[in-house]
Amino acid sequence: MLRNFLTILFLSISFVSYSQFFKKDRPFAHTFSIVARDSITGEMAVGVQSHWFNVGISVPWLQAGVGAVATQSFIDKSYGYKGLTLLKLGFTAKEALDSLTKADPGRDVRQVAIVDSKGNVAAYTGKGCIQYASHITGNNFSVQSNMMLGDQVCQSMAKAFTHAAGKPLAERILAAMDAAQQAGGDIRGRQSAALVVVPAQSTGKPWNDRTIDVRVDDHTYPLVELRRLYRVQIAYEHMNNGDLATEKNDMPKAMQEYGEAMKMFPANLEMQYWTAITLANNKQVDKAIPILKKVFIKDKNWKELTRRLPAVNLLTISETDLKKILAL
């Protein structure tokens, strides 16, 4: 009884009348998306693309250890916040979604999908969503779309996601979105996209609970750019792992991680630079010098940065070695 009372009170706070659908704070998000959970790791994710600016700020809502929500069509962003709150109160994905739509007089133009931390999935497509509009729920995932060029977008997403089983969740999400675009995608074209992944359990530090969070706000080919940004994030994770290995004085591990990062983005000067600085700090100045020389040739500002590092103990080498490096 208490839970039902709290739910009614909670949901009654901010839903508005049908006449207010088109207010500035309720943007259009005619789009395709996927919410999913990895049955092995417990990670949860939302991927989305739309012909609308900055879709990543409106559609995906996630919380580690709780669930993931995609809210779209004539969007009500409160579905994201409220959906996660209901999941934290102990509602299943379906119970949360039913509560949200029941309390919303504008339910006919909404499209929503929820996955909870146990893998329960629920989706809703209002009868007022612009065709082609549909959703498909499967094992630990839901795909949904509206205002699509053709009627095979959801089927293509579901097939691609299922066939990519065994790959990291983020890569399965990207595969599903690529398939949606190949099936025709948004009838208006494409503009923005986002990919967010959270872990199965919260660390207790919510500011650190998004393992993947990449977004393309305005681009001719948003999914291509989204995949590039995802790869950049993975590369920087290798850099971070290299830093951690360095702190533990595990130089073979550090160099392996730095090498993986540079292999992914060989033209990235920052990755090359900090790899060289780590080598220098670990008494391998001779190995650092050729890397630094290439970096300095391409951008002299890195040399000026090197000059400033010893003052804050980020470069701990002898005066002789420092002069050797700055003479490059």
Phi and psi in degrees as GROMACS dihedral restraints (atoms count N, CA, C in turn):
[ dihedral_restraints ]
;  ai    aj    ak    al  type     phi  dphi    fc
    3     4     5     6     1   -61.7    20    10
    4     5     6     7     1   -43.0    20    10
    6     7     8     9     1   -61.7    20    10
    7     8     9    10     1   -41.9    20    10
    9    10    11    12     1   -64.5    20    10
   10    11    12    13     1   -39.7    20    10
   12    13    14    15     1   -64.1    20    10
   13    14    15    16     1   -45.6    20    10
   15    16    17    18     1   -62.5    20    10
   16    17    18    19     1   -37.3    20    10
   18    19    20    21     1   -65.1    20    10
   19    20    21    22     1   -47.2    20    10
   21    22    23    24     1   -61.0    20    10
   22    23    24    25     1   -44.4    20    10
   24    25    26    27     1   -62.5    20    10
   25    26    27    28     1   -45.2    20    10
   27    28    29    30     1   -63.2    20    10
   28    29    30    31     1   -46.2    20    10
   30    31    32    33     1   -73.8    20    10
   31    32    33    34     1   -22.7    20    10
   33    34    35    36     1   -78.8    20    10
   34    35    36    37     1   -10.2    20    10
   36    37    38    39     1   -68.8    20    10
   37    38    39    40     1   -44.6    20    10
   39    40    41    42     1  -127.5    20    10
   40    41    42    43     1    -1.9    20    10
   42    43    44    45     1   -68.5    20    10
   43    44    45    46     1   141.9    20    10
   45    46    47    48     1  -117.0    20    10
   46    47    48    49     1   175.4    20    10
   48    49    50    51     1   -71.6    20    10
   49    50    51    52     1   160.8    20    10
   51    52    53    54     1   -57.6    20    10
   52    53    54    55     1   -31.0    20    10
   54    55    56    57     1   -69.2    20    10
   55    56    57    58     1    -9.3    20    10
   57    58    59    60     1  -103.7    20    10
   58    59    60    61     1    14.4    20    10
   60    61    62    63     1   -57.1    20    10
   61    62    63    64     1   -33.9    20    10
   63    64    65    66     1  -100.1    20    10
   64    65    66    67     1    21.4    20    10
   66    67    68    69     1   -68.4    20    10
   67    68    69    70     1   160.4    20    10
   69    70    71    72     1   -58.0    20    10
   70    71    72    73     1   -35.8    20    10
   72    73    74    75     1   -82.6    20    10
   73    74    75    76     1     5.3    20    10
   75    76    77    78     1  -125.3    20    10
   76    77    78    79     1    76.4    20    10
   78    79    80    81     1   -71.8    20    10
   79    80    81    82     1   161.2    20    10
   81    82    83    84     1   -69.2    20    10
   82    83    84    85     1   144.0    20    10
   84    85    86    87     1  -146.0    20    10
   85    86    87    88     1    62.6    20    10
   87    88    89    90     1   -76.1    20    10
   88    89    90    91     1   119.5    20    10
   90    91    92    93     1  -167.1    20    10
   91    92    93    94     1   177.9    20    10
   93    94    95    96     1  -122.9    20    10
   94    95    96    97     1   148.1    20    10
   96    97    98    99     1  -152.3    20    10
   97    98    99   100     1   168.7    20    10
   99   100   101   102     1  -141.5    20    10
  100   101   102   103     1   134.6    20    10
  102   103   104   105     1  -112.8    20    10
  103   104   105   106     1   140.1    20    10
  105   106   107   108     1  -156.6    20    10
  106   107   108   109     1   159.6    20    10
  108   109   110   111     1  -130.8    20    10
  109   110   111   112     1   138.6    20    10
  111   112   113   114     1   -83.9    20    10
  112   113   114   115     1   118.7    20    10
  114   115   116   117     1   -68.6    20    10
  115   116   117   118     1   -18.5    20    10
  117   118   119   120     1   -89.4    20    10
  118   119   120   121     1   -53.6    20    10
  120   121   122   123     1   -87.6    20    10
  121   122   123   124     1   -22.1    20    10
  123   124   125   126     1    82.3    20    10
  124   125   126   127     1    -0.9    20    10
  126   127   128   129     1   -60.5    20    10
  127   128   129   130     1   151.7    20    10
  129   130   131   132     1  -127.3    20    10
  130   131   132   133     1   150.1    20    10
  132   133   134   135     1  -150.3    20    10
  133   134   135   136     1   157.5    20    10
  135   136   137   138     1  -132.0    20    10
  136   137   138   139     1   133.8    20    10
  138   139   140   141     1  -124.7    20    10
  139   140   141   142     1   141.5    20    10
  141   142   143   144     1  -150.8    20    10
  142   143   144   145     1   146.4    20    10
  144   145   146   147     1  -138.7    20    10
  145   146   147   148     1   146.2    20    10
  147   148   149   150     1  -154.3    20    10
  148   149   150   151     1   159.7    20    10
  150   151   152   153     1   -91.3    20    10
  151   152   153   154     1    71.3    20    10
  153   154   155   156     1  -159.7    20    10
  154   155   156   157     1   141.4    20    10
  156   157   158   159     1   -66.0    20    10
  157   158   159   160     1   133.8    20    10
  159   160   161   162     1    60.8    20    10
  160   161   162   163     1    43.9    20    10
  162   163   164   165     1   -63.5    20    10
  163   164   165   166     1   -24.3    20    10
  165   166   167   168     1   -66.8    20    10
  166   167   168   169     1   -15.1    20    10
  168   169   170   171     1   -87.9    20    10
  169   170   171   172     1   -11.5    20    10
  171   172   173   174     1  -113.9    20    10
  172   173   174   175     1   -42.3    20    10
  174   175   176   177     1   -81.3    20    10
  175   176   177   178     1   -50.4    20    10
  177   178   179   180     1   -86.2    20    10
  178   179   180   181     1   132.3    20    10
  180   181   182   183     1  -135.6    20    10
  181   182   183   184     1   122.7    20    10
  183   184   185   186     1  -141.9    20    10
  184   185   186   187     1   152.1    20    10
  186   187   188   189     1  -146.6    20    10
  187   188   189   190     1   127.1    20    10
  189   190   191   192     1   -56.2    20    10
  190   191   192   193     1   135.4    20    10
  192   193   194   195     1    76.6    20    10
  193   194   195   196     1    -0.1    20    10
  195   196   197   198     1  -120.1    20    10
  196   197   198   199     1   -62.7    20    10
  198   199   200   201     1   166.1    20    10
  199   200   201   202     1  -171.6    20    10
  201   202   203   204     1  -141.6    20    10
  202   203   204   205     1   141.4    20    10
  204   205   206   207     1  -131.7    20    10
  205   206   207   208     1   138.2    20    10
  207   208   209   210     1  -118.6    20    10
  208   209   210   211     1   122.0    20    10
  210   211   212   213     1  -120.7    20    10
  211   212   213   214     1   126.2    20    10
  213   214   215   216     1  -151.8    20    10
  214   215   216   217     1  -164.9    20    10
  216   217   218   219     1    70.2    20    10
  217   218   219   220     1  -130.2    20    10
  219   220   221   222     1   -79.7    20    10
  220   221   222   223     1    91.9    20    10
  222   223   224   225     1   -73.7    20    10
  223   224   225   226     1   141.6    20    10
  225   226   227   228     1  -120.9    20    10
  226   227   228   229     1   104.9    20    10
  228   229   230   231     1   -64.1    20    10
  229   230   231   232     1   -21.4    20    10
  231   232   233   234     1   -64.9    20    10
  232   233   234   235     1   -20.0    20    10
  234   235   236   237     1   -58.2    20    10
  235   236   237   238     1   -36.7    20    10
  237   238   239   240     1   -65.4    20    10
  238   239   240   241     1   -54.7    20    10
  240   241   242   243     1   -62.7    20    10
  241   242   243   244     1   -47.7    20    10
  243   244   245   246     1   -68.2    20    10
  244   245   246   247     1   -38.2    20    10
  246   247   248   249     1   -59.6    20    10
  247   248   249   250     1   -45.6    20    10
  249   250   251   252     1   -65.3    20    10
  250   251   252   253     1   -37.7    20    10
  252   253   254   255     1   -63.6    20    10
  253   254   255   256     1   -41.7    20    10
  255   256   257   258     1   -65.5    20    10
  256   257   258   259     1   -38.8    20    10
  258   259   260   261     1   -61.5    20    10
  259   260   261   262     1   -39.3    20    10
  261   262   263   264     1   -67.0    20    10
  262   263   264   265     1   -26.5    20    10
  264   265   266   267     1   -76.8    20    10
  265   266   267   268     1    -5.6    20    10
  267   268   269   270     1   106.7    20    10
  268   269   270   271     1     2.9    20    10
  270   271   272   273     1   -70.6    20    10
  271   272   273   274     1   147.2    20    10
  273   274   275   276     1   -76.9    20    10
  274   275   276   277     1   171.9    20    10
  276   277   278   279     1   -57.2    20    10
  277   278   279   280     1   -44.3    20    10
  279   280   281   282     1   -67.8    20    10
  280   281   282   283     1   -42.4    20    10
  282   283   284   285     1   -61.7    20    10
  283   284   285   286     1   -41.9    20    10
  285   286   287   288     1   -64.1    20    10
  286   287   288   289     1   -45.8    20    10
  288   289   290   291     1   -65.1    20    10
  289   290   291   292     1   -42.6    20    10
  291   292   293   294     1   -60.5    20    10
  292   293   294   295     1   -39.9    20    10
  294   295   296   297     1   -65.6    20    10
  295   296   297   298     1   -40.7    20    10
  297   298   299   300     1   -65.7    20    10
  298   299   300   301     1   -48.9    20    10
  300   301   302   303     1   -69.5    20    10
  301   302   303   304     1   -34.8    20    10
  303   304   305   306     1   -62.4    20    10
  304   305   306   307     1   -35.6    20    10
  306   307   308   309     1   -86.3    20    10
  307   308   309   310     1    -3.6    20    10
  309   310   311   312     1  -107.6    20    10
  310   311   312   313     1   113.6    20    10
  312   313   314   315     1   -67.9    20    10
  313   314   315   316     1   -14.5    20    10
  315   316   317   318     1   -98.6    20    10
  316   317   318   319     1    20.7    20    10
  318   319   320   321     1   -58.3    20    10
  319   320   321   322     1   -27.8    20    10
  321   322   323   324     1   -65.5    20    10
  322   323   324   325     1   -21.4    20    10
  324   325   326   327     1  -109.1    20    10
  325   326   327   328     1    13.2    20    10
  327   328   329   330     1   -97.3    20    10
  328   329   330   331     1   154.9    20    10
  330   331   332   333     1  -138.7    20    10
  331   332   333   334     1   126.1    20    10
  333   334   335   336     1  -142.9    20    10
  334   335   336   337     1   146.6    20    10
  336   337   338   339     1  -141.0    20    10
  337   338   339   340     1   144.0    20    10
  339   340   341   342     1  -136.4    20    10
  340   341   342   343     1   138.1    20    10
  342   343   344   345     1  -125.7    20    10
  343   344   345   346     1   135.1    20    10
  345   346   347   348     1  -101.3    20    10
  346   347   348   349     1   177.5    20    10
  348   349   350   351     1   -68.5    20    10
  349   350   351   352     1   -12.6    20    10
  351   352   353   354     1   -96.9    20    10
  352   353   354   355     1    -1.0    20    10
  354   355   356   357     1    92.6    20    10
  355   356   357   358     1     2.9    20    10
  357   358   359   360     1   -68.6    20    10
  358   359   360   361     1   139.4    20    10
  360   361   362   363     1  -128.6    20    10
  361   362   363   364     1   142.8    20    10
  363   364   365   366     1  -146.7    20    10
  364   365   366   367     1   145.9    20    10
  366   367   368   369     1  -144.2    20    10
  367   368   369   370     1   155.0    20    10
  369   370   371   372     1  -144.6    20    10
  370   371   372   373     1   132.6    20    10
  372   373   374   375     1  -125.6    20    10
  373   374   375   376     1   112.3    20    10
  375   376   377   378     1   -67.1    20    10
  376   377   378   379     1   150.9    20    10
  378   379   380   381     1   -68.8    20    10
  379   380   381   382     1   -13.3    20    10
  381   382   383   384     1   -93.8    20    10
  382   383   384   385     1     3.0    20    10
  384   385   386   387     1   -68.8    20    10
  385   386   387   388     1   146.0    20    10
  387   388   389   390     1   -76.7    20    10
  388   389   390   391     1   131.5    20    10
  390   391   392   393     1   -70.6    20    10
  391   392   393   394     1   151.7    20    10
  393   394   395   396     1   -78.6    20    10
  394   395   396   397     1   132.1    20    10
  396   397   398   399     1  -136.1    20    10
  397   398   399   400     1   130.1    20    10
  399   400   401   402     1  -166.4    20    10
  400   401   402   403     1   174.3    20    10
  402   403   404   405     1  -147.6    20    10
  403   404   405   406     1   156.6    20    10
  405   406   407   408     1  -135.4    20    10
  406   407   408   409     1   127.9    20    10
  408   409   410   411     1  -105.0    20    10
  409   410   411   412     1   144.1    20    10
  411   412   413   414     1  -139.9    20    10
  412   413   414   415     1  -163.1    20    10
  414   415   416   417     1   -70.4    20    10
  415   416   417   418     1   106.3    20    10
  417   418   419   420     1    69.3    20    10
  418   419   420   421     1    18.8    20    10
  420   421   422   423     1  -154.3    20    10
  421   422   423   424     1   160.2    20    10
  423   424   425   426     1  -142.2    20    10
  424   425   426   427     1   136.9    20    10
  426   427   428   429     1  -116.8    20    10
  427   428   429   430     1   143.1    20    10
  429   430   431   432     1  -149.9    20    10
  430   431   432   433     1   149.8    20    10
  432   433   434   435     1  -156.6    20    10
  433   434   435   436     1   153.8    20    10
  435   436   437   438     1  -149.4    20    10
  436   437   438   439     1   155.6    20    10
  438   439   440   441     1    56.6    20    10
  439   440   441   442     1    43.0    20    10
  441   442   443   444     1   -87.9    20    10
  442   443   444   445     1   155.1    20    10
  444   445   446   447     1   -67.1    20    10
  445   446   447   448     1   -42.4    20    10
  447   448   449   450     1  -126.9    20    10
  448   449   450   451     1  -179.7    20    10
  450   451   452   453     1  -103.0    20    10
  451   452   453   454     1    14.8    20    10
  453   454   455   456     1  -111.0    20    10
  454   455   456   457     1    10.2    20    10
  456   457   458   459     1   -62.6    20    10
  457   458   459   460     1   -50.7    20    10
  459   460   461   462     1   -64.8    20    10
  460   461   462   463     1   -40.9    20    10
  462   463   464   465     1   -61.2    20    10
  463   464   465   466     1   -41.2    20    10
  465   466   467   468     1   -66.5    20    10
  466   467   468   469     1   -40.2    20    10
  468   469   470   471     1   -63.6    20    10
  469   470   471   472     1   -47.1    20    10
  471   472   473   474     1   -61.5    20    10
  472   473   474   475     1   -42.1    20    10
  474   475   476   477     1   -64.9    20    10
  475   476   477   478     1   -44.9    20    10
  477   478   479   480     1   -65.9    20    10
  478   479   480   481     1   -41.3    20    10
  480   481   482   483     1   -64.1    20    10
  481   482   483   484     1   -43.8    20    10
  483   484   485   486     1   -65.5    20    10
  484   485   486   487     1   -42.3    20    10
  486   487   488   489     1   -69.0    20    10
  487   488   489   490     1   -19.9    20    10
  489   490   491   492     1   -91.2    20    10
  490   491   492   493     1    13.9    20    10
  492   493   494   495     1   -54.6    20    10
  493   494   495   496     1   138.3    20    10
  495   496   497   498     1   101.0    20    10
  496   497   498   499     1   -20.6    20    10
  498   499   500   501     1   -84.9    20    10
  499   500   501   502     1   163.0    20    10
  501   502   503   504     1   -55.5    20    10
  502   503   504   505     1   146.9    20    10
  504   505   506   507     1   -55.3    20    10
  505   506   507   508     1   -42.8    20    10
  507   508   509   510     1   -59.0    20    10
  508   509   510   511     1   -39.9    20    10
  510   511   512   513     1   -71.3    20    10
  511   512   513   514     1   -32.0    20    10
  513   514   515   516     1   -67.3    20    10
  514   515   516   517     1   -39.0    20    10
  516   517   518   519     1   -62.9    20    10
  517   518   519   520     1   -45.7    20    10
  519   520   521   522     1   -61.8    20    10
  520   521   522   523     1   -40.2    20    10
  522   523   524   525     1   -62.6    20    10
  523   524   525   526     1   -40.6    20    10
  525   526   527   528     1   -64.8    20    10
  526   527   528   529     1   -41.0    20    10
  528   529   530   531     1   -70.2    20    10
  529   530   531   532     1   -37.6    20    10
  531   532   533   534     1   -59.4    20    10
  532   533   534   535     1   -41.6    20    10
  534   535   536   537     1   -65.0    20    10
  535   536   537   538     1   -36.8    20    10
  537   538   539   540     1   -62.8    20    10
  538   539   540   541     1   -43.5    20    10
  540   541   542   543     1   -66.3    20    10
  541   542   543   544     1   -39.9    20    10
  543   544   545   546     1   -65.1    20    10
  544   545   546   547     1   -25.7    20    10
  546   547   548   549     1   -83.6    20    10
  547   548   549   550     1     2.5    20    10
  549   550   551   552     1   125.5    20    10
  550   551   552   553     1   -36.9    20    10
  552   553   554   555     1    61.4    20    10
  553   554   555   556     1  -159.6    20    10
  555   556   557   558     1   -60.8    20    10
  556   557   558   559     1   132.5    20    10
  558   559   560   561     1   -61.8    20    10
  559   560   561   562     1   -24.4    20    10
  561   562   563   564     1   -86.3    20    10
  562   563   564   565     1   -12.8    20    10
  564   565   566   567     1   116.1    20    10
  565   566   567   568     1  -145.5    20    10
  567   568   569   570     1  -144.4    20    10
  568   569   570   571     1   152.5    20    10
  570   571   572   573     1  -150.9    20    10
  571   572   573   574     1   -47.0    20    10
  573   574   575   576     1  -138.3    20    10
  574   575   576   577     1   162.6    20    10
  576   577   578   579     1  -158.2    20    10
  577   578   579   580     1   162.1    20    10
  579   580   581   582     1  -154.1    20    10
  580   581   582   583     1   153.6    20    10
  582   583   584   585     1  -141.5    20    10
  583   584   585   586     1   121.9    20    10
  585   586   587   588     1  -130.3    20    10
  586   587   588   589     1   133.5    20    10
  588   589   590   591     1  -130.2    20    10
  589   590   591   592     1   135.5    20    10
  591   592   593   594     1  -124.9    20    10
  592   593   594   595     1   153.5    20    10
  594   595   596   597     1   -75.1    20    10
  595   596   597   598     1   168.1    20    10
  597   598   599   600     1   -64.5    20    10
  598   599   600   601     1   -35.1    20    10
  600   601   602   603     1  -125.7    20    10
  601   602   603   604     1   145.3    20    10
  603   604   605   606     1   -72.7    20    10
  604   605   606   607     1   145.9    20    10
  606   607   608   609     1   -81.5    20    10
  607   608   609   610     1    -7.2    20    10
  609   610   611   612     1    87.0    20    10
  610   611   612   613     1    -3.7    20    10
  612   613   614   615     1  -124.4    20    10
  613   614   615   616     1    85.0    20    10
  615   616   617   618     1   -58.0    20    10
  616   617   618   619     1   -24.1    20    10
  618   619   620   621     1   -69.4    20    10
  619   620   621   622     1   -13.2    20    10
  621   622   623   624     1  -111.1    20    10
  622   623   624   625     1    10.5    20    10
  624   625   626   627     1   -94.9    20    10
  625   626   627   628     1    17.6    20    10
  627   628   629   630     1  -114.8    20    10
  628   629   630   631     1   105.4    20    10
  630   631   632   633     1   -76.2    20    10
  631   632   633   634     1   -31.1    20    10
  633   634   635   636     1  -131.2    20    10
  634   635   636   637     1   129.9    20    10
  636   637   638   639     1  -152.4    20    10
  637   638   639   640     1    88.5    20    10
  639   640   641   642     1  -125.4    20    10
  640   641   642   643     1   145.1    20    10
  642   643   644   645     1  -147.5    20    10
  643   644   645   646     1   140.9    20    10
  645   646   647   648     1  -119.2    20    10
  646   647   648   649     1   115.8    20    10
  648   649   650   651     1   -86.9    20    10
  649   650   651   652     1   -31.8    20    10
  651   652   653   654     1  -159.3    20    10
  652   653   654   655     1   108.0    20    10
  654   655   656   657     1  -157.4    20    10
  655   656   657   658     1   148.1    20    10
  657   658   659   660     1   -64.5    20    10
  658   659   660   661     1   -38.0    20    10
  660   661   662   663     1  -127.3    20    10
  661   662   663   664     1    76.5    20    10
  663   664   665   666     1   -62.0    20    10
  664   665   666   667     1   -34.4    20    10
  666   667   668   669     1   -71.6    20    10
  667   668   669   670     1   -34.8    20    10
  669   670   671   672     1   -63.8    20    10
  670   671   672   673     1   -44.9    20    10
  672   673   674   675     1   -68.2    20    10
  673   674   675   676     1   -36.4    20    10
  675   676   677   678     1   -62.6    20    10
  676   677   678   679     1   -43.1    20    10
  678   679   680   681     1   -64.9    20    10
  679   680   681   682     1   -37.7    20    10
  681   682   683   684     1   -62.8    20    10
  682   683   684   685     1   -44.7    20    10
  684   685   686   687     1   -64.6    20    10
  685   686   687   688     1   -36.8    20    10
  687   688   689   690     1   -60.9    20    10
  688   689   690   691     1   -43.3    20    10
  690   691   692   693     1   -65.1    20    10
  691   692   693   694     1   -36.8    20    10
  693   694   695   696     1   -61.6    20    10
  694   695   696   697     1   -43.6    20    10
  696   697   698   699     1   -62.3    20    10
  697   698   699   700     1   -42.4    20    10
  699   700   701   702     1   -62.1    20    10
  700   701   702   703     1   -40.9    20    10
  702   703   704   705     1   -61.9    20    10
  703   704   705   706     1   -42.6    20    10
  705   706   707   708     1   -70.6    20    10
  706   707   708   709     1   -26.4    20    10
  708   709   710   711     1   -64.9    20    10
  709   710   711   712     1   -38.9    20    10
  711   712   713   714     1   -61.1    20    10
  712   713   714   715     1   -40.9    20    10
  714   715   716   717     1   -62.2    20    10
  715   716   717   718     1   -44.0    20    10
  717   718   719   720     1   -62.5    20    10
  718   719   720   721     1   -41.2    20    10
  720   721   722   723     1   -63.6    20    10
  721   722   723   724     1   -35.8    20    10
  723   724   725   726     1   -64.3    20    10
  724   725   726   727     1   -40.9    20    10
  726   727   728   729     1   -62.4    20    10
  727   728   729   730     1   -42.7    20    10
  729   730   731   732     1   -63.6    20    10
  730   731   732   733     1   -40.6    20    10
  732   733   734   735     1   -64.4    20    10
  733   734   735   736     1   -37.2    20    10
  735   736   737   738     1   -62.9    20    10
  736   737   738   739     1   -41.7    20    10
  738   739   740   741     1   -60.2    20    10
  739   740   741   742     1   -31.3    20    10
  741   742   743   744     1   -91.3    20    10
  742   743   744   745     1     6.6    20    10
  744   745   746   747     1    61.1    20    10
  745   746   747   748     1    31.6    20    10
  747   748   749   750     1  -101.9    20    10
  748   749   750   751     1    78.3    20    10
  750   751   752   753     1   -66.5    20    10
  751   752   753   754     1   -37.2    20    10
  753   754   755   756     1   -58.1    20    10
  754   755   756   757     1   -43.7    20    10
  756   757   758   759     1   -65.4    20    10
  757   758   759   760     1   -42.5    20    10
  759   760   761   762     1   -60.4    20    10
  760   761   762   763     1   -46.6    20    10
  762   763   764   765     1   -69.1    20    10
  763   764   765   766     1   -31.1    20    10
  765   766   767   768     1   -63.7    20    10
  766   767   768   769     1   -45.7    20    10
  768   769   770   771     1   -66.4    20    10
  769   770   771   772     1   -45.2    20    10
  771   772   773   774     1   -61.2    20    10
  772   773   774   775     1   -38.4    20    10
  774   775   776   777     1   -63.2    20    10
  775   776   777   778     1   -40.1    20    10
  777   778   779   780     1   -63.1    20    10
  778   779   780   781     1   -40.9    20    10
  780   781   782   783     1   -63.4    20    10
  781   782   783   784     1   -47.9    20    10
  783   784   785   786     1   -68.9    20    10
  784   785   786   787     1   -27.9    20    10
  786   787   788   789     1   -65.3    20    10
  787   788   789   790     1   -36.3    20    10
  789   790   791   792     1   -73.8    20    10
  790   791   792   793     1   -35.8    20    10
  792   793   794   795     1  -137.7    20    10
  793   794   795   796     1    74.6    20    10
  795   796   797   798     1   -63.2    20    10
  796   797   798   799     1   -19.3    20    10
  798   799   800   801     1   -92.7    20    10
  799   800   801   802     1    -1.1    20    10
  801   802   803   804     1   -76.7    20    10
  802   803   804   805     1   110.0    20    10
  804   805   806   807     1   -67.0    20    10
  805   806   807   808     1   -36.0    20    10
  807   808   809   810     1   -64.1    20    10
  808   809   810   811     1   -41.9    20    10
  810   811   812   813     1   -62.3    20    10
  811   812   813   814     1   -42.8    20    10
  813   814   815   816     1   -63.6    20    10
  814   815   816   817     1   -43.6    20    10
  816   817   818   819     1   -61.7    20    10
  817   818   819   820     1   -51.8    20    10
  819   820   821   822     1   -71.2    20    10
  820   821   822   823     1   -27.1    20    10
  822   823   824   825     1   -61.9    20    10
  823   824   825   826     1   -44.7    20    10
  825   826   827   828     1   -65.4    20    10
  826   827   828   829     1   -40.9    20    10
  828   829   830   831     1   -63.3    20    10
  829   830   831   832     1   -38.7    20    10
  831   832   833   834     1   -63.8    20    10
  832   833   834   835     1   -42.6    20    10
  834   835   836   837     1   -59.9    20    10
  835   836   837   838     1   -45.9    20    10
  837   838   839   840     1   -61.5    20    10
  838   839   840   841     1   -42.9    20    10
  840   841   842   843     1   -66.6    20    10
  841   842   843   844     1   -18.0    20    10
  843   844   845   846     1  -108.1    20    10
  844   845   846   847     1    34.4    20    10
  846   847   848   849     1    61.1    20    10
  847   848   849   850     1    31.0    20    10
  849   850   851   852     1  -122.3    20    10
  850   851   852   853     1    51.0    20    10
  852   853   854   855     1   -60.1    20    10
  853   854   855   856     1   -38.0    20    10
  855   856   857   858     1   -61.2    20    10
  856   857   858   859     1   -32.8    20    10
  858   859   860   861     1   -79.0    20    10
  859   860   861   862     1   -28.4    20    10
  861   862   863   864     1   -74.3    20    10
  862   863   864   865     1   -35.1    20    10
  864   865   866   867     1   -57.7    20    10
  865   866   867   868     1   -48.1    20    10
  867   868   869   870     1   -62.0    20    10
  868   869   870   871     1   -33.6    20    10
  870   871   872   873     1   -68.4    20    10
  871   872   873   874     1   -47.1    20    10
  873   874   875   876     1   -63.3    20    10
  874   875   876   877     1   -36.4    20    10
  876   877   878   879     1   -60.0    20    10
  877   878   879   880     1   -44.7    20    10
  879   880   881   882     1   -63.7    20    10
  880   881   882   883     1   -40.4    20    10
  882   883   884   885     1   -64.9    20    10
  883   884   885   886     1   -46.6    20    10
  885   886   887   888     1   -62.7    20    10
  886   887   888   889     1   -36.1    20    10
  888   889   890   891     1   -63.3    20    10
  889   890   891   892     1   -38.1    20    10
  891   892   893   894     1   -79.4    20    10
  892   893   894   895     1   -29.1    20    10
  894   895   896   897     1  -156.4    20    10
  895   896   897   898     1   107.7    20    10
  897   898   899   900     1   -66.2    20    10
  898   899   900   901     1   -18.1    20    10
  900   901   902   903     1   -63.4    20    10
  901   902   903   904     1   -27.1    20    10
  903   904   905   906     1   -66.3    20    10
  904   905   906   907     1   -30.8    20    10
  906   907   908   909     1   -67.6    20    10
  907   908   909   910     1   -42.0    20    10
  909   910   911   912     1   -64.0    20    10
  910   911   912   913     1   -37.7    20    10
  912   913   914   915     1   -62.0    20    10
  913   914   915   916     1   -42.0    20    10
  915   916   917   918     1   -58.4    20    10
  916   917   918   919     1   -38.0    20    10
  918   919   920   921     1   -61.4    20    10
  919   920   921   922     1   -29.8    20    10
  921   922   923   924     1   -90.3    20    10
  922   923   924   925     1   -15.5    20    10
  924   925   926   927     1   -67.1    20    10
  925   926   927   928     1   -40.6    20    10
  927   928   929   930     1   -57.7    20    10
  928   929   930   931     1   -31.7    20    10
  930   931   932   933     1   -64.6    20    10
  931   932   933   934     1   -23.3    20    10
  933   934   935   936     1  -115.5    20    10
  934   935   936   937     1    18.8    20    10
  936   937   938   939     1    61.8    20    10
  937   938   939   940     1    27.0    20    10
  939   940   941   942     1   -93.8    20    10
  940   941   942   943     1    -9.4    20    10
  942   943   944   945     1  -135.2    20    10
  943   944   945   946     1   109.6    20    10
  945   946   947   948     1  -114.9    20    10
  946   947   948   949     1    73.6    20    10
  948   949   950   951     1  -125.7    20    10
  949   950   951   952     1   169.6    20    10
  951   952   953   954     1   -69.7    20    10
  952   953   954   955     1   160.1    20    10
  954   955   956   957     1   -59.9    20    10
  955   956   957   958     1   -36.7    20    10
  957   958   959   960     1   -63.4    20    10
  958   959   960   961     1   -46.1    20    10
  960   961   962   963     1   -67.6    20    10
  961   962   963   964     1   -35.4    20    10
  963   964   965   966     1   -63.5    20    10
  964   965   966   967     1   -43.9    20    10
  966   967   968   969     1   -62.9    20    10
  967   968   969   970     1   -36.9    20    10
  969   970   971   972     1   -62.6    20    10
  970   971   972   973     1   -42.2    20    10
  972   973   974   975     1   -69.5    20    10
  973   974   975   976     1   -43.6    20    10
  975   976   977   978     1   -71.6    20    10
  976   977   978   979     1   -13.1    20    10
  978   979   980   981     1   -85.5    20    10
  979   980   981   982     1    -5.6    20    10
